[in-house]
Amino acid sequence: MPKRLRFIAFGRIEVLMTGEGALPVPQSAEGLIALLALNSRTGLNRQRAAEMLWPDSDRKSAQHNLATTLWRLKKHAPQLQDIVAAADRTRLDLGTDIRFLTDLEQFERKTQRFLAARDAASEQDIARAEAAVELYKGDAFPGLDFEWAVLERERLRNLFCELLFALAQGFAERGDYGRTVRYGERLVMADPYREDVHRLLMRAHVENGNRASAIRQYRICQGELAETLGVEPMPETVALYEHLVARSDRQLAPSEAERRQTFIGLARSDLETIVRRHAALHDRLVRVRQLVQRAESTG
């Protein structure tokens, strides 16, 4: 009976085997496992794999490092004896008795199918798209700074943002403003400078009868742009905000309970904004550090 393996790349790197749970893949072999997962259907040239994993080493050293990594992988996880099967000395491939699934492939298949249908998406397509969002537990290949991993990570991140926007926009057109807010907020956490998404959220909050949240969304947008980029929101964003404020001023004065609830909402929003900013800053610092290290090693 074929072994069933599942490779997890979003948010963590992990290999799961049916009936055994997570396999003890050594950290030094995570790059190799990730590379095999990306090429699970076609296999991989052995020399090419060595070059991609040790780009700064000469050919002989890279091949030696690959052989050592394969040995360590099989030593720490004997269940993987048949996974990395070199049919000959030139290729790496998955064993013929392995059924290998990856969250990367599932995410991309569900996402592309929804984006292709978009305007004529069925309920089943929408359900698949929402399932794809749940698969994205974080950026792909965390901890790997190989050039191919960074490029694939950014490509998948951009695809994820495209999916979130399509879902948020689609639900707004259907009048489902609750799910518009759900996916719009997820998107501005991933890309806080998307003013079109902030405006979409402002309108959705208004349609939900929550004008205070719409105004708060503008302030979040304004704060992100000012603190990080040093710019003001676009004229259309400001115009939407001013329209909301003007309409709010014409309403009756809120009760004490309503004022208290608005204050609590603003405080919670400010706290969430601070958390997002610190997380984004940490990610940027990690990327800068990796670029500096790579520049120093090649210099």
C-alpha positions in Angstrom: 0.0 0.0 0.0 1.5 3.4 -1.0 2.8 5.6 1.8 0.8 8.8 2.2 3.0 11.8 3.0 1.9 15.5 3.4 4.4 18.3 3.1 3.6 21.5 5.0 5.3 24.7 3.8 3.0 27.5 4.9 4.0 28.9 8.4 6.3 25.9 9.1 8.2 23.1 7.3 7.0 19.7 8.2 6.5 16.3 6.8 3.5 14.2 8.0 3.0 10.5 7.4 -0.3 8.8 7.8 -0.4 6.9 11.0 2.8 8.3 12.3 2.3 12.0 12.5 5.2 14.5 12.0 8.5 13.0 10.9 11.8 14.2 12.6 13.3 16.0 9.6 16.6 17.6 10.7 16.8 21.4 10.1 19.8 20.9 7.8 17.6 18.9 5.5 14.6 21.3 5.3 15.9 23.0 2.2 16.2 19.6 0.4 12.7 18.5 1.5 11.3 21.9 0.3 13.0 21.6 -3.0 11.7 18.0 -3.6 8.2 19.2 -2.7 8.4 21.9 -5.3 9.5 19.3 -7.9 7.5 16.3 -6.6 5.9 15.6 -10.0 9.1 15.9 -12.2 12.0 15.0 -9.9 15.2 17.0 -9.8 18.6 16.9 -11.4 21.0 16.0 -8.6 23.7 18.5 -9.6 21.1 21.2 -10.0 19.8 20.5 -6.5 23.3 20.8 -5.1 23.8 24.1 -6.8 20.4 25.5 -5.5 21.1 24.4 -2.0 24.8 25.5 -1.8 25.1 28.2 -4.4 28.3 29.6 -3.0 30.2 26.3 -3.0 32.2 24.7 -5.8 30.7 21.7 -7.6 32.6 19.1 -5.6 31.8 20.6 -2.2 28.1 21.1 -3.1 27.8 17.4 -4.2 29.5 16.3 -0.9 27.1 18.5 1.1 24.1 17.0 -0.7 25.3 13.4 0.0 25.8 14.3 3.7 22.3 15.8 3.9 20.7 12.8 2.3 22.5 10.6 4.8 21.4 12.7 7.8 17.9 12.7 6.5 17.6 9.0 6.3 19.4 8.6 9.7 17.1 10.9 11.6 13.9 9.8 9.8 14.3 6.1 8.7 10.7 6.3 7.4 12.0 8.4 4.6 14.4 5.7 3.3 12.4 5.4 0.1 11.4 9.0 -0.3 14.7 10.3 -1.7 15.4 7.6 -4.2 18.3 8.2 -6.6 17.3 6.0 -9.6 20.7 6.8 -10.9 23.5 9.1 -9.8 22.2 12.1 -11.7 18.6 12.5 -10.3 16.7 12.8 -7.1 13.1 11.5 -7.1 10.4 10.4 -4.8 9.9 6.7 -4.4 7.4 5.0 -6.7 5.4 3.8 -3.6 5.0 7.3 -2.2 1.8 9.4 -2.5 3.1 12.9 -1.8 0.7 15.8 -1.1 1.7 19.4 -0.5 -0.2 22.3 0.9 1.5 24.4 -1.8 -0.1 22.4 -4.6 -3.5 22.3 -2.9 -3.4 26.1 -2.2 -2.4 27.0 -5.8 -4.9 24.6 -7.4 -7.9 25.9 -5.4 -6.8 29.5 -5.8 -6.2 29.4 -9.5 -9.5 27.7 -10.2 -11.4 30.4 -8.2 -9.5 33.3 -9.9 -10.1 31.8 -13.3 -13.9 31.6 -12.7 -14.1 34.8 -10.5 -17.1 36.6 -12.0 -18.9 33.3 -12.6 -17.6 31.5 -9.5 -20.0 28.8 -8.2 -20.6 28.2 -4.5 -18.2 25.2 -4.8 -15.5 27.4 -6.2 -16.0 29.9 -3.4 -15.8 27.1 -0.8 -12.5 26.0 -2.4 -11.2 29.5 -2.3 -12.1 29.9 1.4 -10.4 26.5 2.0 -7.3 27.9 0.2 -7.2 30.8 2.6 -7.2 28.4 5.6 -4.2 26.6 4.1 -2.1 29.7 4.2 -1.0 29.6 7.8 1.9 32.0 7.2 4.5 32.7 4.5 6.0 29.7 2.8 9.3 28.1 3.7 10.0 30.1 6.9 13.6 30.2 7.8 14.9 29.4 4.3 16.8 32.2 2.6 17.8 30.4 -0.6 17.0 32.6 -3.7 14.5 30.1 -5.1 12.7 29.9 -1.7 12.5 33.7 -1.4 11.2 34.1 -4.9 8.6 31.3 -4.4 7.6 32.8 -1.1 7.0 36.2 -2.6 5.1 34.7 -5.5 2.8 32.7 -3.2 2.3 35.7 -0.9 1.2 37.8 -3.9 -1.1 35.1 -5.1 -2.6 34.9 -1.5 -3.2 38.7 -1.5 -4.9 38.4 -5.0 -7.1 35.7 -3.6 -8.1 37.7 -0.5 -8.9 40.8 -2.6 -11.0 38.7 -5.1 -13.0 37.2 -2.2 -13.5 40.5 -0.4 -14.6 42.2 -3.5 -16.8 39.3 -4.6 -18.6 39.2 -1.3 -19.1 43.0 -1.4 -20.8 42.6 -4.7 -23.0 39.8 -3.3 -24.0 42.0 -0.3 -22.2 39.7 2.1 -20.4 42.5 4.0 -19.5 40.3 7.0 -17.2 38.1 4.8 -16.0 41.2 3.0 -14.7 42.5 6.3 -13.2 39.1 7.2 -11.1 38.8 4.1 -10.4 42.5 3.7 -9.0 42.7 7.2 -6.9 39.6 6.5 -5.5 41.4 3.4 -4.6 44.6 5.1 -2.7 42.6 7.7 -0.6 41.1 4.9 -0.4 44.4 2.9 -1.3 47.4 5.1 -0.7 50.0 2.4 -3.5 48.8 0.1 -5.8 51.9 0.1 -8.3 50.3 -2.2 -8.8 47.6 0.4 -9.1 50.1 3.2 -11.8 51.9 1.2 -13.5 48.6 0.6 -13.5 47.9 4.3 -14.8 51.4 5.1 -17.8 50.9 2.7 -18.5 47.4 4.1 -18.5 48.7 7.7 -21.0 51.3 6.6 -23.2 48.8 4.9 -23.1 46.7 8.1 -24.4 49.8 10.0 -21.1 50.3 11.7 -20.0 53.9 10.8 -17.6 54.1 13.7 -15.6 51.1 12.5 -15.5 52.7 9.0 -14.0 55.9 10.4 -11.6 53.8 12.5 -10.5 51.9 9.4 -9.6 55.3 7.8 -7.5 56.2 10.9 -5.7 52.8 10.7 -4.9 53.4 7.0 -3.8 57.0 7.7 -1.5 55.8 10.5 0.1 53.1 8.5 0.9 55.4 5.6 2.2 58.2 7.8 4.4 56.2 10.1 6.0 53.9 7.5 5.9 55.7 4.2 5.5 59.3 5.4 2.6 60.0 3.0 -1.1 61.0 3.3 -4.0 58.8 2.0 -5.1 59.3 -1.6 -7.7 62.0 -2.4 -10.4 59.3 -2.9 -9.7 57.8 0.5 -9.9 61.2 2.2 -13.1 62.1 0.3 -14.7 58.9 1.5 -13.7 59.6 5.1 -14.9 63.2 5.0 -18.3 61.9 3.6 -18.6 59.5 6.5 -17.7 62.2 9.0 -20.2 64.6 7.6 -23.0 62.0 7.7 -22.0 61.1 11.3 -22.2 64.7 12.4 -25.8 64.9 11.2 -26.8 62.0 13.4 -28.1 62.3 16.9 -25.5 62.4 19.6 -24.5 58.9 20.8 -25.5 57.6 24.2 -23.0 57.1 27.0 -23.0 53.3 26.3 -22.4 53.9 22.6 -19.5 56.3 23.3 -18.0 53.8 25.7 -18.3 51.0 23.1 -16.6 53.3 20.5 -13.8 54.1 22.8 -13.2 50.4 23.5 -13.3 49.6 19.8 -10.8 52.3 19.1 -8.4 51.1 21.8 -8.6 47.6 20.6 -8.0 48.7 17.0 -4.9 50.7 18.1 -3.5 47.7 19.9 -4.0 45.5 16.9 -2.4 48.1 14.7 0.7 48.2 17.0 1.0 44.4 16.9 0.8 44.4 13.1 3.4 47.1 12.8 5.8 45.3 15.0 5.3 42.1 13.1 5.8 43.8 9.8 8.9 45.6 11.1 10.4 42.3 12.3 9.8 40.7 8.9 11.5 43.6 7.2 14.5 43.4 9.5 14.9 39.7 8.9 14.8 40.3 5.1 17.4 43.1 5.4 19.7 41.0 7.5 19.5 38.1 5.0 20.3 40.5 2.2 23.3 41.9 4.1 24.6 38.5 5.0 24.3 37.3 1.4 26.1 40.5 0.1 28.9 40.0 2.7 29.3 36.3 1.7 29.5 37.1 -2.0 31.7 40.1 -1.5 
